[in-house]
Amino acid sequence: MHLRTTKRIRQEVKLHEPIGADREGNEISLMDILSSDEDEVLDTVVFNIDRGLLNEHFGCLSPRERTVLELRFGLGHQERLTQRQIGRQLGISRSYVSRIEKRALGKLLSEMGEC
């Protein structure tokens, strides 16, 4: 009877059992290999939530404001550009890009603050 009950357990692997040793001779468990940095996972989740909220409220911006923020912060898989580069690309001054950016960020902040 004992053999039947242990047959099921033989194929189970426990996460904290030693599976080998590292270069210094310290035991390594499966948990050491499979574990991830909790902060990294949390940061990814928070980033995805924030990105979703940002996308929901992006509609309050004018097309020019959206373009400036997308270029400035590299949204939508674009390269981040300086205000001067954006100004050259859009045919406007760097200071006007700065004003558009500030106004757009203010709009987003007020929209997202209502949530």
Secondary structure, DSSP 8 states (H G I E B T S, - for coil): -HHHHHHHHHT---TTSEEEE-TTS-EEEHHHHH---HHHHHHHHHHHHHHHHHHHHGGGS-HHHHHHHHHHHTTTS-----HHHHHHHHTS-HHHHHHHHHHHHHHHHHHHHT-
